[in-house]
Amino acid sequence: MYRSVACILLILSAICAHGQSQRMVGVDEVIALARAKAPDKLRAEALAMQASRWQQSSSAIFPSRPQISLDYDTERPFGTNDYQFSVGLSQELSLWGARSRSRTVAESFAKAADAAQASVITRIDLTTRLLYNKAWSLSQQVALADKLVLSSTNLVEASRRRLDAGDMSLLERNIIVLAANRQRIELERVNSKYAQAIGELEALTGLDLQNSTLTADTTSIVSSPLDATVDYYLLSPDWVRLGNDIRIAEAQLELARVSVLPNPTIGLAYSQDRLSIEGSEIQYSGSAGPSIRNIESFGNSVGLQLTIALPIAIPGIWQPNMTSIAQREATLLELQANQIQLKIELAGKMARLSSQIARIQRALRVYQESLVLIEQNDELLSKGYEGGELSVTELLVGRQQLADMQSGQLDLIREFRDAEIFLRSLTTR
């Protein structure tokens, strides 16, 4: 049945493009232009990926940045040259697996950013393909309506000659003219819808489609009915995105749990100081005594420092980060519940779309069989009318029946393709 639909699409496109010198435009070109026309969304997702990857690379080196301290004290304003100078370098050590968990969080964010960008592309492709399918279907409706208008115009001209020759009544002539006017109204109606769809497609892609012909999208989106043994929901972009969110929440919860344990900070420091004592004479009664000379002292030292935050957390008894842990647990439970609900929703959507595709396939088979019979009847009606065996009313009724069947077939093909496109968006990463 999928081959039959593809053949119908190709035949209709060939008929529509026959005799035209317009530029042919395909769905792949339109989708590529739609992606290029949506740089803001894609750029935002690309920046998010870049930030996540930078966070991933930085967390692989240090869980926190090293710190440098400088200190200088002097008593020069008070008349002395004394001073103290020190410089130190310290780094917090990541114990208890916090470093690996931080890296896991960063990697999860990077994967989530990749999935978010893929999801944006999927939504752009879905919107573009649906709009393209709508515009192509309306172009076929326009071609059909134009063909019917031409046929009815020829019939009106023939009825004028027969009326002048006295072979037709004025009532029959008016019936033919009214039928032709109805076809012209229908042509204007579908032309208006087609122009609107083309305008939306041009706004989405920036492509001038006024002098272009859309080719049929014969891409094999669903090559066969869905296999009941395959979990297609695992391929859904929504499922992938939610799975990444769950992995992030799990990693953040593990990180919060180990964050309650203290990480020691080690440091290396160098210090230098200068101390001076001015000399003075010791006075005895009536005479000067010995004097004490000036004393200057320079000191250099190197030291190690170890710092541990207090109070130390005791799991189950004293955990200062309990609020954060509880929030992370609640977020994880909510995401897991959403995942269960999403699985049910995706399974239901896929089942409905598969059922819809099967129903449309059966209807298209009936349409195909019926069109063969109606086309045969159209030839018989034309011969019967020309031979005077049938009335003009019977001829018009038969031709309208053929037009309705052809229009209904085009509507069904569009529904069939829309269902395939939606199904693909649910089962393609």
C-alpha positions in Angstrom: 0.0 0.0 0.0 2.9 2.4 0.7 4.2 1.8 -2.8 0.7 2.5 -4.2 0.5 5.8 -2.4 4.0 6.8 -3.7 3.0 5.9 -7.2 -0.1 8.0 -6.9 2.0 10.9 -5.7 4.4 10.7 -8.5 1.7 10.4 -11.2 -0.1 13.4 -9.7 3.0 15.5 -9.6 3.9 14.5 -13.2 0.4 15.5 -14.4 0.6 18.8 -12.5 4.0 19.7 -13.9 3.4 18.6 -17.4 3.8 21.4 -19.9 5.1 23.8 -17.2 8.5 25.5 -17.2 8.4 26.4 -13.6 11.2 25.7 -11.1 10.7 22.4 -9.3 11.1 22.6 -5.5 11.3 19.5 -3.2 10.7 19.0 0.5 14.4 18.5 1.3 15.3 21.9 -0.1 12.4 23.5 1.8 13.4 21.8 5.1 17.0 22.9 4.7 15.9 26.5 4.2 13.6 26.4 7.1 16.5 25.2 9.4 18.7 28.0 8.0 15.8 30.5 8.6 15.6 29.7 12.3 19.1 30.6 13.5 18.0 32.1 16.8 16.6 28.9 18.2 19.5 26.8 16.9 22.1 29.3 18.1 20.6 29.3 21.6 20.8 25.6 21.8 24.4 25.6 20.4 25.4 28.1 23.1 23.8 25.9 25.7 25.8 22.9 24.4 29.0 25.0 24.4 28.5 26.1 28.0 27.7 22.6 29.1 30.8 21.2 27.5 33.0 23.9 29.0 31.5 23.0 32.4 32.3 19.4 31.7 35.9 20.1 30.8 36.5 22.4 33.8 34.9 20.0 36.3 37.3 17.3 35.1 40.2 19.4 36.2 39.2 21.0 39.5 35.9 20.6 41.5 36.6 24.3 42.6 39.0 26.9 41.5 42.3 27.3 43.4 42.7 30.4 45.6 45.7 32.8 45.9 46.0 35.0 49.0 48.3 38.0 49.5 48.9 39.9 52.7 51.2 42.9 53.5 51.4 44.9 56.8 53.7 47.8 57.5 54.3 50.4 60.2 56.1 52.8 57.9 53.4 55.6 58.5 54.3 55.4 62.2 58.1 56.0 61.7 59.4 52.4 61.5 60.4 50.2 58.6 58.7 47.0 60.1 56.6 45.0 57.7 55.1 41.5 57.3 54.4 40.0 53.8 52.9 36.6 53.0 51.5 34.8 49.9 49.6 31.6 49.8 48.0 29.1 47.4 45.1 26.8 48.5 42.9 24.2 46.9 39.9 22.4 48.1 40.2 18.7 47.8 37.2 16.8 46.4 36.7 13.6 48.4 33.8 11.2 48.7 33.4 10.9 45.0 32.2 14.5 44.5 34.6 15.1 41.7 33.3 12.2 39.6 29.7 13.2 40.4 30.3 16.8 39.3 31.7 15.5 36.0 28.7 13.3 35.6 26.4 16.3 36.1 28.3 18.2 33.5 28.2 15.3 31.0 24.5 15.0 31.6 24.0 18.7 30.9 26.0 18.3 27.6 23.9 15.4 26.5 20.7 17.3 27.4 21.9 20.2 25.3 22.5 17.9 22.4 19.0 16.5 22.8 17.5 19.9 23.1 19.1 21.0 19.8 17.9 17.8 18.1 14.5 18.4 19.4 14.4 21.9 17.9 15.5 20.5 14.6 12.8 17.8 14.8 10.1 20.5 15.5 11.3 22.6 12.6 11.2 19.6 10.3 7.8 18.5 11.5 6.3 22.0 11.0 7.9 22.4 7.6 7.0 18.9 6.3 3.3 19.3 7.4 3.0 22.7 5.8 4.7 21.4 2.6 2.3 18.5 2.5 -0.6 20.9 2.9 0.7 23.2 0.1 1.4 20.2 -2.2 -2.1 18.7 -1.6 -3.7 22.1 -2.3 -1.7 22.4 -5.5 -3.2 19.1 -6.7 -6.6 20.4 -5.7 -6.0 23.5 -7.8 -4.9 21.4 -10.7 -8.0 19.3 -10.4 -10.3 22.3 -10.1 -8.6 23.9 -13.1 -9.1 20.7 -15.2 -12.8 20.7 -14.2 -13.2 24.4 -15.1 -11.7 23.7 -18.5 -14.0 20.7 -19.0 -17.1 22.7 -18.0 -16.0 25.7 -20.2 -15.8 23.4 -23.2 -19.3 22.0 -22.3 -20.7 25.5 -22.0 -19.3 26.4 -25.5 -20.8 23.2 -26.9 -24.2 23.9 -25.3 -24.2 27.3 -26.8 -23.8 25.8 -30.3 -26.5 23.3 -29.6 -28.9 26.0 -28.3 -28.3 28.0 -31.4 -29.0 24.9 -33.5 -32.2 24.2 -31.6 -30.9 20.9 -30.2 -31.0 22.1 -26.5 -33.5 23.9 -24.4 -32.7 27.1 -22.5 -33.2 25.2 -19.2 -30.5 22.6 -20.1 -28.2 25.4 -21.2 -28.7 27.3 -17.8 -28.0 24.1 -15.9 -24.7 23.7 -17.7 -23.7 27.3 -17.1 -24.6 27.1 -13.4 -22.5 24.0 -13.1 -19.6 25.7 -14.8 -19.9 28.7 -12.4 -19.8 26.4 -9.5 -16.6 24.9 -10.8 -15.1 28.4 -11.1 -16.1 29.3 -7.6 -14.4 26.1 -6.3 -11.3 26.9 -8.3 -11.1 30.4 -6.6 -11.7 28.8 -3.2 -8.9 26.3 -3.5 -6.6 28.9 -5.1 -7.1 31.1 -2.1 -6.2 28.3 0.3 -3.2 27.4 -1.8 -1.9 31.0 -1.9 -2.2 31.1 1.9 -0.3 27.9 2.3 2.4 29.1 -0.1 2.6 32.4 1.8 3.2 30.5 5.1 5.8 28.3 3.5 7.6 31.3 2.0 7.6 33.0 5.5 9.1 29.9 7.0 11.8 29.4 4.4 12.4 32.8 2.8 12.0 31.1 -0.6 10.0 32.7 -3.5 7.5 30.0 -4.5 5.2 32.0 -6.7 6.7 30.6 -9.9 7.7 27.2 -8.5 6.1 23.8 -8.6 6.2 21.6 -5.5 7.2 18.0 -6.1 5.6 15.1 -4.2 7.2 14.1 -1.0 7.6 10.4 -1.6 10.1 9.7 1.2 9.4 6.4 2.8 8.5 7.7 6.3 6.9 4.5 7.5 8.0 1.6 5.3 5.9 -1.0 7.2 3.4 -1.3 10.0 4.9 -0.8 13.5 6.4 -4.0 15.1 4.5 -4.6 18.3 7.6 -6.1 19.9 9.7 -2.9 19.5 9.5 -0.1 22.1 9.4 2.8 19.6 8.8 5.3 22.4 12.5 4.9 23.3 13.2 6.8 20.0 10.9 9.7 20.7 12.7 13.0 21.1 10.4 13.8 24.1 11.5 10.5 25.7 15.2 11.1 25.1 14.9 14.7 26.5 13.1 13.5 29.6 15.6 10.7 30.1 18.4 13.2 30.0 16.6 15.3 32.6 16.3 12.2 34.9 20.0 11.5 34.5 20.8 15.1 35.5 18.5 14.9 38.5 20.1 11.6 39.6 23.6 13.0 39.3 22.6 16.2 41.2 21.0 14.1 44.0 24.2 12.0 44.4 26.3 15.2 44.3 24.0 16.8 47.0 24.4 13.7 49.2 28.2 13.8 49.2 28.3 17.6 49.5 27.3 17.3 53.1 30.6 15.7 53.9 33.4 18.2 54.5 36.1 18.6 51.9 39.5 19.6 53.4 41.4 22.5 51.9 45.2 22.3 51.8 47.4 25.3 51.2 51.1 26.3 50.9 52.2 29.7 52.2 55.4 31.8 52.2 55.9 34.7 54.6 58.6 37.3 55.2 58.9 39.8 58.0 61.2 42.6 59.2 61.4 43.7 62.9 63.6 46.6 64.1 64.4 47.7 67.7 66.1 51.1 68.1 69.0 51.4 70.6 69.2 53.8 73.6 71.5 54.7 76.5 71.0 53.5 80.0 71.2 56.4 82.4 72.8 56.0 85.8 72.6 58.5 88.6 74.9 61.4 87.5 76.5 59.7 84.6 75.7 58.1 81.3 75.7 54.3 81.2 76.3 51.8 78.4 74.2 52.1 75.2 72.1 49.4 73.5 72.6 49.3 69.7 69.9 49.1 67.1 68.6 45.6 66.4 67.1 44.4 63.0 65.6 41.0 62.4 64.5 39.4 59.0 62.5 36.2 58.9 61.4 33.9 56.1 59.1 30.9 56.5 57.2 28.3 54.5 54.2 26.6 55.9 51.5 24.1 55.0 47.8 24.6 56.0 45.0 22.1 56.4 41.4 23.4 56.8 38.2 21.4 57.5 34.8 22.9 57.8 32.9 22.4 61.1 30.5 21.1 62.2 31.3 17.8 60.4 28.2 16.2 58.9 27.1 12.8 60.3 24.8 11.0 57.8 21.4 10.4 59.5 22.2 12.6 62.5 23.6 15.9 61.4 23.2 16.9 57.7 23.2 20.6 57.1 22.3 20.1 53.4 19.1 18.1 54.1 16.9 20.7 52.4 18.8 20.5 49.2 18.8 16.7 49.3 15.0 16.6 49.8 14.5 19.0 46.9 16.6 16.9 44.6 14.7 13.7 45.6 11.4 15.4 45.0 12.5 16.6 41.6 13.7 13.1 40.7 10.5 11.4 41.8 8.5 14.0 39.8 10.5 13.4 36.6 10.2 9.6 37.0 6.4 9.9 37.4 6.4 12.1 34.2 8.4 9.4 32.4 5.7 6.8 33.3 3.0 9.1 32.1 4.9 10.0 28.9 5.3 6.3 28.1 1.5 5.8 28.3 0.9 8.9 26.2 3.4 8.0 23.5 2.1 4.4 23.3 -1.5 5.8 22.9 -0.5 8.3 20.2 1.4 5.7 18.3 -1.4 3.2 18.5 -3.9 5.9 17.3 -1.7 7.0 14.4 -1.0 3.4 13.4 -4.8 2.7 13.4 -5.5 5.9 11.5 -2.9 4.9 8.8 -4.5 1.5 8.5 -8.0 2.9 8.1 -6.8 5.4 5.5 -5.0 2.6 3.6 -8.3 0.7 3.4 -10.2 3.8 2.3 -7.6 4.5 -0.4 -8.0 1.0 -1.8 -11.7 1.6 -2.1 -11.1 5.0 -3.7 -8.7 3.5 -6.2 -11.1 0.8 -7.2 -14.0 3.3 -7.4 -12.0 5.7 -9.5 -11.4 3.1 -12.2 -15.2 2.4 -12.4 -16.1 6.1 -12.4 -13.6 7.0 -15.1 -15.2 4.2 -17.2 -18.6 5.7 -16.4 -17.4 9.1 -17.5 -16.5 7.8 -20.9 -19.9 6.1 -21.2 -21.7 9.2 -20.0 -20.0 11.4 -22.6 -20.8 8.9 -25.4 -24.4 8.6 -24.1 -24.9 12.4 -23.9 -23.4 12.9 -27.4 -25.7 10.2 -28.7 -28.7 11.8 -27.1 -29.3 8.8 -24.8 -28.6 10.8 -21.6 -29.8 14.1 -20.3 -27.4 16.9 -19.4 -28.3 16.5 -15.8 -27.2 12.9 -15.8 -23.9 13.9 -17.5 -23.2 16.6 -14.9 -24.1 14.3 -12.0 -21.7 11.7 -13.3 -18.9 14.2 -13.8 -19.4 15.7 -10.4 -19.2 12.2 -8.9 -15.8 11.7 -10.5 -14.6 15.1 -9.3 -15.8 14.4 -5.7 -14.0 11.1 -5.8 -10.7 12.6 -7.1 -10.9 15.4 -4.5 -11.6 12.9 -1.7 -8.7 10.8 -2.8 -6.4 13.9 -2.5 -7.7 14.7 0.9 -7.1 11.1 2.1 -3.6 11.1 0.7 -2.9 14.3 2.7 -4.3 12.7 5.9 -2.2 9.6 5.2 1.0 11.7 4.8 0.2 13.8 7.9 -0.3 10.7 10.0 3.1 9.3 8.7 4.8 12.6 9.5 3.5 12.7 13.0 4.4 9.1 13.6 7.9 9.8 12.4 8.2 12.7 14.8 7.4 10.3 17.6 9.8 7.5 16.6 12.8 9.4 15.3 15.6 11.0 17.4 
